[in-house]
């Protein structure tokens, strides 16, 4: 399949579209700014309360007449541009495909050579997030602002989290030799603000004797885009070396010896000294958790400054320091990651996107300029990106569309086939956007017999109004039909001559219904959940005890307790914090509009990550290895991203 790298089939139509949009844009921008001026966020309200001179109100009063005059002057040009723009949408393609050409050995071709479908199983990591990149005036309805700056910061944080080395923590104990915590979180960030790799403390041993979890970390060519990562070999050693933390469990046991550290190579817990939580949405200072140049990895990082404070003249940490460090690691690892006795995989609330993230699905990337900024940031890690997905005007759907679907997909693996479908059954405000489903087929490897190893991913965003359950159920029916059609139309295999082996089939996105609300019973019982497994769900209306809501209460987005990834992670680890800062279901029959109905559960989980257990290669099995709720985008969106790591293994390996 030929992937579309431009929105129009020829340069003439593209030029005409650029001219028409240039005529429309001034009017669009002025309307957006005027509306945004009268929809303040809670952060701006607090600023106004602290402004005795009312300077912000004076600015609004001064500039509003100017904006209105310019708006009136731009209307004739906007009308002329619209006359050209609207018919052009019938020739527009449903997405734009972007590939970074200079990734070298870090690109998809190198990844494909890593897995031949034999030997050890292979893990693939998926993440989905609603990032609310609407025009600024519409984003303010969700208590968010400065869409352009948020888009850039979101891309930086995702790239920061995904490019980290992945850490395994082992407990050396007479009674327990299993993994204590295979955390998504890193002990140190990829790089400091100066781009210099940080040395690993003495109690962290870099070794290749234990299998590195995931796909071996970053590739050599990644340093060109992201700089050397902390914990990556800087002396030319193999990139597959992992950062392993070994924790002694016997009294008197000898602490693990450190590799030769670089002179003065203490891991730094913070730098820069910028005040945290002062500027929401963007421009975090060096040292703030979650920002691209942050030298710290997470709140109360596992790497404590004290790890290097008790050192001898030779620079080696003393025994007391090591024991304190090890106790701190054990305590924090237990707090971060918990495994239910009946659960076969790990789960956590993480302050970072998972290391070695392979596939990213985003929703509500509606603003075109914001989408471009986000794409540029994500290309620092992902080689293949699909953006500007959807249709405009009257193309493909019944009503006129002002916004695209808002879907964006990024991948480290090559994309083979793409299909997009627009949901026809929408109403109210949702009818102005071409919400739909994006279907992708990716190649993740090849067998020694030259059979392609492929995976299927679907990303969607369902109808938003909570009372329209029937519309969402109809969209789920369409989604199932489209999933089957896409598999059938893109499959080049037959039972007698299998040219492709399917490793995974994943569906994710913002479904706009939860599994604990009494008003969402129709969706909870949909047949989609019989074909695809939800790792957080026990059954219709019943969540697993560790699952939490992914929709935040917008009124508290800028509270100091949750304005940074670390703070939000800490809050969500307690039931009281979840009750205060997560959105909970409201019942139409309760008679208490706007008040939370204290139902059983931990908030409205409306962002889903599902995977199929059937329809894969008969000899393979895809199992969830890790699942996380991510706080790294705190202050940038009103949703919690979710991530899942699948391990694909063969029956022969298990035997």
C-alpha positions in Angstrom: 0.0 0.0 0.0 1.2 3.5 -0.9 1.1 5.8 2.2 0.2 9.4 1.6 2.9 11.9 2.5 0.9 15.0 1.4 -2.8 15.8 2.0 -3.5 16.4 -1.7 -2.6 14.3 -4.8 -0.8 17.0 -6.7 1.1 20.3 -6.0 -1.5 22.4 -7.7 -4.3 21.5 -5.3 -1.8 21.8 -2.4 -0.9 25.4 -3.4 -4.6 26.3 -3.9 -5.4 24.9 -0.4 -2.5 26.9 1.1 -3.8 30.1 -0.5 -7.4 29.5 0.7 -6.3 28.7 4.2 -4.1 31.8 4.3 -7.2 33.9 3.6 -9.2 32.1 6.3 -6.6 31.9 9.1 -6.6 35.6 10.2 -10.4 35.4 10.9 -10.1 32.0 12.5 -7.2 33.2 14.8 -9.1 36.4 15.8 -12.3 34.5 16.7 -10.3 32.0 18.7 -8.4 34.8 20.6 -11.6 36.8 21.3 -13.4 33.8 22.7 -10.4 32.7 24.7 -10.2 36.1 26.4 -13.6 35.5 28.0 -13.0 31.9 29.2 -10.4 32.1 31.9 -8.8 29.0 33.4 -8.6 28.5 37.2 -4.9 29.3 37.0 -5.7 32.7 35.4 -8.4 33.4 37.9 -5.9 32.9 40.7 -3.5 35.3 38.9 -6.2 37.9 38.6 -7.0 37.5 42.3 -3.4 38.3 43.1 -3.3 41.3 40.8 -4.5 44.4 42.7 -4.2 46.6 39.6 -6.4 44.3 37.4 -3.8 44.5 34.6 -5.2 41.5 32.8 -8.7 42.9 32.8 -7.4 46.2 31.4 -5.6 44.4 28.6 -8.8 42.6 27.7 -10.7 45.8 27.7 -8.0 47.5 25.6 -7.5 44.8 22.9 -11.1 43.6 22.5 -12.1 46.6 20.3 -9.0 46.1 18.2 -9.6 42.4 17.7 -13.2 43.2 16.8 -12.2 45.7 14.2 -9.6 43.4 12.7 -12.2 40.6 12.7 -14.7 42.6 10.7 -12.0 43.6 8.2 -10.9 39.9 7.7 -14.4 38.5 7.1 -14.5 39.2 3.4 -11.2 37.5 2.9 -12.3 34.6 5.0 -15.5 34.2 3.0 -13.5 34.2 -0.3 -11.0 31.6 1.1 -13.9 29.4 2.3 -15.3 29.3 -1.3 -12.1 27.7 -2.5 -11.3 25.7 0.7 -14.6 23.8 1.0 -14.7 22.1 -2.4 -11.0 21.2 -2.2 -11.8 18.9 0.8 -13.4 16.4 -1.6 -9.9 15.7 -3.0 -8.1 15.7 0.4 -6.6 12.5 1.6 -7.6 11.1 5.0 -4.2 11.4 6.7 -0.6 12.6 6.3 2.3 10.1 6.7 5.6 11.3 7.9 8.8 9.3 8.1 12.1 10.5 9.5 14.7 9.6 7.0 17.9 10.1 8.9 17.4 7.6 11.8 20.2 5.3 10.5 20.6 2.1 12.5 18.0 3.3 15.0 15.2 3.0 12.4 12.6 0.5 11.7 14.8 -1.6 9.5 17.1 -2.3 12.4 14.2 -3.2 14.6 12.9 -5.7 12.1 16.1 -7.6 12.1 16.0 -8.1 15.9 13.2 -10.6 16.0 12.9 -13.7 13.8 10.0 -15.3 15.6 12.3 -17.9 17.2 14.1 -18.1 20.5 13.1 -15.8 23.4 9.7 -14.0 23.3 9.5 -10.4 22.2 7.8 -7.6 24.1 5.9 -4.6 22.5 4.8 -1.5 24.4 1.7 0.5 23.6 0.5 3.8 25.0 -2.6 5.9 24.5 -3.5 9.4 25.6 -6.1 12.1 25.1 -4.0 15.3 24.9 -6.8 17.9 24.4 -5.0 19.9 21.7 -8.0 21.9 20.6 -8.1 25.5 19.5 -7.3 27.6 22.6 -10.8 28.8 23.2 -12.2 25.3 23.1 -9.4 23.9 25.2 -10.3 26.4 28.0 -13.7 24.6 28.4 -11.6 21.8 29.9 -9.6 24.3 31.9 -6.5 24.1 29.6 -4.8 26.9 27.7 -1.8 27.8 25.5 -2.4 24.9 23.0 0.8 25.5 21.0 3.1 25.5 24.0 1.4 22.5 25.4 1.8 20.5 22.2 5.6 21.1 22.2 5.9 20.2 25.9 3.8 17.0 25.5 6.0 15.8 22.7 9.1 16.5 24.8 7.8 14.7 27.8 6.8 11.6 25.8 10.1 11.5 24.1 11.9 11.9 27.5 10.0 9.0 29.0 10.3 6.6 26.1 14.0 7.2 25.5 15.0 6.2 29.0 16.8 2.9 29.7 14.6 0.3 31.2 15.4 -0.8 34.7 15.0 -4.2 36.4 15.3 -4.4 40.2 16.3 -7.8 41.7 16.2 -8.9 45.3 19.1 -11.2 46.4 17.3 -13.2 49.1 17.5 -16.8 50.4 13.7 -17.0 50.0 13.0 -14.8 47.0 15.0 -14.8 43.8 12.2 -13.3 41.6 12.0 -9.8 40.2 10.9 -7.3 42.9 10.1 -4.5 40.5 10.4 -4.4 36.8 9.5 -0.7 36.8 8.6 1.5 33.9 10.3 4.3 35.9 14.0 5.0 35.4 16.5 5.5 38.1 17.9 8.5 36.2 16.6 10.6 33.3 18.0 10.2 29.8 20.2 13.2 30.1 20.8 16.4 31.9 20.1 19.8 30.6 23.7 19.9 29.3 23.2 16.7 27.3 26.0 14.9 29.3 25.3 11.3 30.3 25.0 10.8 34.0 27.1 8.1 35.7 25.3 5.4 37.6 25.8 5.3 41.4 27.9 2.7 43.0 25.0 0.5 44.0 23.7 0.2 40.5 25.5 -2.4 38.5 25.5 -2.3 34.7 25.7 -5.8 33.5 24.7 -8.0 30.6 24.6 -11.2 32.7 20.9 -10.8 33.3 18.5 -10.6 30.4 17.6 -7.0 29.6 13.8 -6.5 29.6 12.2 -5.2 26.5 14.1 -5.0 23.2 17.4 -3.9 24.5 17.1 -0.2 25.0 18.1 2.5 22.7 19.9 2.0 19.5 23.2 3.7 18.6 21.7 6.1 16.2 19.3 7.5 18.9 22.1 9.6 20.4 21.9 11.8 17.3 18.4 12.7 18.1 18.2 12.5 21.9 21.7 12.6 23.2 23.3 9.9 25.2 21.0 8.4 27.8 21.9 8.0 31.4 22.8 4.4 32.0 23.7 3.9 28.4 27.3 2.7 27.8 29.5 5.6 27.1 32.6 3.6 26.6 31.5 1.8 23.5 30.0 -1.2 25.2 27.0 -2.9 23.8 23.7 -1.0 23.9 21.9 -4.1 25.1 23.6 -3.7 28.5 20.9 -3.0 31.1 21.0 -1.0 34.2 20.3 -3.6 36.9 19.8 -2.9 40.6 20.8 -5.8 42.8 19.6 -5.5 46.4 21.2 -7.7 49.1 18.7 -9.5 51.3 21.0 -11.3 53.8 22.6 -9.6 56.8 26.2 -9.1 56.4 26.1 -9.7 52.7 28.6 -7.8 50.6 27.1 -4.9 48.7 27.4 -5.2 44.9 30.5 -3.7 43.5 30.1 -0.8 41.2 31.5 -0.6 37.7 34.3 2.0 37.5 32.4 5.3 37.7 33.4 8.4 35.9 35.2 10.9 38.2 32.7 12.8 40.2 29.9 10.8 38.6 27.2 11.0 41.2 23.7 10.8 40.0 22.1 14.2 40.5 18.7 14.4 42.1 17.9 17.8 40.7 19.4 20.9 39.2 18.4 24.3 38.0 16.4 25.4 41.1 13.4 26.5 39.2 10.3 26.6 41.4 8.0 23.7 40.7 4.4 24.1 39.7 4.6 27.8 39.1 4.0 27.8 35.3 1.4 25.3 34.3 1.2 23.6 30.9 4.7 24.4 29.6 8.2 25.8 30.1 9.2 23.8 33.1 12.5 24.7 34.5 15.6 22.5 34.4 15.2 20.1 37.3 11.4 19.8 37.1 10.3 16.2 36.8 9.0 15.2 33.5 10.5 17.9 31.3 12.9 17.0 28.5 16.1 18.4 30.1 15.4 17.2 33.6 18.3 15.6 35.3 15.9 14.0 37.9 14.0 10.9 37.1 11.0 10.9 39.4 9.7 12.3 42.6 11.9 11.3 45.5 14.0 9.6 42.9 15.3 6.1 43.6 18.7 7.8 43.1 19.1 9.8 46.3 21.7 12.5 46.7 22.8 10.7 49.9 24.0 7.8 47.7 27.1 9.8 47.1 27.4 11.8 50.3 29.0 9.1 52.4 32.1 8.4 50.2 35.6 7.7 50.9 38.6 9.6 49.5 38.7 7.2 46.6 35.1 8.1 45.7 33.7 4.7 46.6 30.4 4.8 48.6 30.6 3.5 52.1 28.7 0.5 53.4 26.3 2.6 55.5 25.4 4.6 52.4 24.8 1.5 50.4 22.6 -0.1 53.0 20.5 3.1 53.3 20.3 3.3 49.6 19.2 -0.3 49.2 16.5 0.1 51.9 15.2 3.2 50.1 15.0 1.3 46.8 13.2 -1.6 48.4 10.6 0.7 50.1 10.0 2.8 47.0 9.8 -0.1 44.6 7.2 -1.7 46.7 5.2 1.5 46.8 5.4 2.0 43.1 4.5 -1.4 41.7 2.0 -3.8 43.2 0.9 -7.2 41.9 -2.4 -8.6 43.0 -2.1 -12.3 44.2 -4.4 -13.4 41.3 -2.8 -11.1 38.7 -0.3 -12.4 36.1 1.2 -9.0 35.3 2.6 -6.0 37.0 0.7 -2.7 37.3 1.5 0.8 38.7 0.9 4.5 38.6 4.1 5.8 36.9 5.5 9.3 36.7 6.9 8.4 33.2 5.9 6.9 29.9 7.4 3.4 29.7 10.9 3.0 28.4 11.2 1.5 24.9 7.7 2.6 23.9 7.0 1.1 20.5 3.5 2.5 19.6 1.7 5.7 20.6 -1.9 6.5 19.9 -3.2 10.1 20.7 -6.6 11.6 20.6 -7.8 15.2 20.3 -4.9 16.5 18.3 -7.3 18.8 16.5 -5.3 21.9 16.0 -3.1 21.7 12.9 -0.3 23.9 14.1 -0.2 22.0 17.4 -0.1 18.7 15.5 2.9 19.9 13.5 4.8 20.9 16.7 3.9 17.7 18.4 5.1 15.7 15.4 8.4 17.4 15.3 9.0 16.5 18.9 7.9 12.9 18.6 10.2 12.4 15.6 13.1 12.6 18.0 12.1 9.1 19.0 9.5 7.7 16.6 10.4 7.2 13.0 6.9 6.8 11.5 4.0 9.1 12.3 0.5 9.6 10.9 -1.2 12.9 11.7 -3.9 15.2 10.5 -6.2 12.2 10.3 -9.8 12.7 9.2 -12.0 14.6 6.8 -13.2 18.2 6.5 -16.3 19.8 5.0 -19.0 17.3 3.9 -16.6 14.6 2.7 -17.3 11.1 3.9 -19.9 12.1 6.5 -23.4 13.5 6.6 -22.7 16.9 8.4 -20.1 19.6 7.8 -16.8 19.0 9.6 -14.8 21.9 10.9 -12.2 19.7 12.7 -10.5 16.4 11.8 -10.6 13.2 13.9 -7.9 14.4 16.3 -6.1 11.0 16.0 -2.3 10.7 15.8 -0.3 7.5 15.6 3.5 7.2 16.1 5.5 4.0 15.7 9.1 2.7 15.8 8.2 0.0 13.4 7.3 0.3 9.7 3.7 0.9 8.8 2.4 -1.4 6.0 -1.3 -0.5 5.6 -3.6 2.2 6.9 -7.4 2.8 6.8 -9.5 5.5 8.3 -13.3 5.5 8.8 -15.5 8.3 10.0 -18.4 7.6 12.4 -21.6 8.7 10.7 -23.8 8.7 13.8 -22.8 11.8 15.8 -24.8 14.7 17.1 -24.4 18.0 18.9 -20.9 19.4 19.2 -19.3 16.1 18.3 -20.9 16.3 14.8 -18.4 19.2 14.0 -15.4 16.8 14.2 -14.8 13.8 12.0 -14.3 11.4 14.9 -13.7 7.9 13.7 -11.2 5.0 13.8 -7.7 4.6 12.5 -6.6 1.1 11.6 -2.9 0.2 11.1 -0.9 -2.8 10.1 2.8 -2.7 11.2 5.6 -5.1 10.5 7.6 -6.1 13.6 9.9 -8.8 12.3 10.5 -11.5 9.8 11.1 -15.3 10.1 14.1 -17.1 8.7 11.7 -18.3 6.0 11.0 -14.7 5.0 7.5 -14.7 6.5 6.5 -11.2 7.7 5.6 -10.9 11.3 2.9 -8.2 11.6 0.7 -6.6 14.2 -2.7 -4.8 14.0 -3.5 -1.6 15.9 -6.7 0.4 16.0 -7.1 3.8 17.6 -10.5 5.5 18.1 -12.3 8.2 19.8 -16.0 7.6 20.5 -18.9 10.0 21.0 -18.5 12.2 24.1 -21.9 13.2 25.6 -22.4 10.8 28.5 -26.1 10.5 28.0 -25.8 9.2 24.4 -25.1 5.5 25.1 -27.0 4.3 22.0 -24.7 6.3 19.7 -21.6 4.9 21.3 -22.9 1.4 21.1 -23.6 1.9 17.4 -20.0 3.2 17.0 -18.7 0.1 18.7 -20.7 -2.1 16.3 -19.1 -0.2 13.4 -15.7 -0.5 15.0 -16.0 -4.3 15.2 -17.1 -4.5 11.5 -14.3 -2.2 10.4 -11.7 -4.3 12.4 -12.8 -7.5 10.6 -12.8 -5.8 7.2 -9.4 -4.3 7.7 -7.9 -7.7 8.7 -9.5 -9.4 5.7 -8.5 -6.7 3.2 -4.9 -6.4 4.3 -4.1 -10.1 4.9 -1.9 -11.7 2.3 -1.9 -15.1 4.0 -4.0 -18.2 3.7 -4.1 -21.3 5.9 -2.2 -23.3 3.2 0.4 -20.7 2.5 0.9 -18.3 5.4 3.0 -15.4 4.2 2.4 -13.4 7.4 2.3 -14.3 11.1 0.2 -12.1 13.3 1.9 -11.3 16.6 -0.8 -9.0 18.2 -4.1 -7.2 17.7 -4.6 -4.1 19.9 -7.5 -1.6 20.1 -7.1 1.5 22.1 -8.4 5.1 22.5 -10.8 7.3 24.4 -14.1 5.4 24.6 -15.9 8.1 26.6 -17.6 5.5 28.9 -16.4 3.8 32.0 -16.9 0.4 33.6 -18.4 1.5 36.9 -21.2 4.0 36.0 -24.8 2.8 36.0 -25.5 5.0 33.0 -23.0 3.1 30.8 -24.4 -0.4 31.2 -25.1 -0.8 27.4 -21.5 -0.1 26.5 -20.1 -2.2 29.4 -21.9 -5.3 28.0 -20.9 -4.8 24.4 -19.6 -7.8 22.5 -16.3 -6.0 21.7 -15.1 -7.0 25.2 -15.7 -10.7 24.4 -13.3 -10.5 21.4 -10.8 -8.2 23.0 -9.5 -8.5 26.6 -9.4 -5.4 28.9 -6.6 -6.0 31.4 -8.3 -3.7 34.0 -11.7 -5.3 33.9 -13.2 -8.2 35.7 -16.5 -8.1 34.0 -19.3 -5.7 33.0 -19.6 -3.0 35.7 -16.7 -4.6 37.7 -13.2 -3.3 37.7 -10.0 -4.9 39.1 -9.1 -3.4 42.5 -5.9 -1.7 41.3 -7.5 0.0 38.2 -8.0 3.8 38.6 -9.9 6.4 36.6 -8.2 8.2 33.7 -10.4 11.3 33.6 -9.2 14.1 35.9 -11.4 16.6 37.7 -10.6 19.8 35.6 -11.1 22.1 38.5 -8.0 20.8 40.2 -5.6 20.7 37.3 -3.4 23.5 38.7 -3.5 22.7 42.4 0.0 22.4 43.8 -0.7 18.8 44.9 -1.1 17.6 41.3 0.6 20.2 39.1 3.8 18.0 38.5 4.1 14.4 37.5 5.6 13.4 40.8 2.9 15.2 42.8 0.1 13.7 40.8 1.6 10.2 41.1 1.8 10.6 44.9 -1.8 11.8 45.1 -3.2 8.9 43.0 -1.6 6.3 45.2 -4.0 7.2 47.9 -7.8 6.7 47.9 -8.4 10.2 49.3 -6.3 11.7 46.5 -8.2 9.8 43.9 -11.5 10.9 45.4 -10.4 14.6 45.2 -8.7 14.8 41.9 -10.3 12.2 39.6 -13.7 12.5 37.9 -16.4 10.1 39.2 -19.6 9.0 37.7 -22.7 11.1 38.2 -26.2 9.6 38.1 -29.0 11.2 36.1 -31.4 9.9 38.7 -29.5 11.1 41.8 -31.0 14.6 41.7 -27.6 16.1 42.6 -26.3 17.6 39.5 -22.6 18.3 39.4 -21.9 16.3 42.6 -19.9 13.1 42.6 -21.8 9.9 43.3 -19.6 7.9 45.6 -19.8 4.6 43.8 -17.6 1.6 44.1 -14.5 2.2 42.0 -11.6 4.5 41.6 -12.9 7.1 39.1 -14.0 7.1 35.5 -11.7 5.0 33.4 -12.6 6.1 29.8 -9.2 5.5 28.1 -8.9 1.9 27.1 -6.2 -0.5 26.0 -7.5 -3.8 24.7 -5.8 -6.8 23.1 -7.0 -9.9 21.3 -6.2 -13.4 22.4 -7.5 -15.1 19.3 -6.8 -14.6 15.7 -3.0 -14.6 16.2 -0.4 -17.0 14.9 -1.6 -20.4 16.3 1.8 -21.2 17.8 2.1 -17.8 19.6 0.6 -16.3 22.7 0.3 -12.6 23.5 0.2 -11.9 27.3 0.1 -8.6 29.2 3.4 -8.1 31.0 2.9 -4.6 32.5 0.2 -2.1 32.7 0.5 1.5 33.9 -1.4 4.7 34.5 0.9 7.6 33.6 1.1 11.1 35.3 3.9 12.6 33.1 1.5 14.9 31.3 0.1 16.5 34.5 -0.9 20.1 33.9 -1.0 19.5 30.1 -4.2 17.5 29.7 -7.2 16.4 31.7 -6.6 12.7 31.0 -4.2 10.1 32.3 -2.3 8.2 29.6 -2.3 4.5 29.9 0.4 2.0 28.7 0.5 -1.7 28.2 3.4 -4.0 27.5 2.6 -7.3 25.6 5.0 -10.2 25.5 4.6 -12.5 22.4 6.0 -16.0 23.0 5.7 -19.3 21.3 4.2 -22.5 22.7 7.5 -24.3 22.2 9.3 -21.7 24.4 6.7 -22.2 27.2 7.1 -25.9 27.0 
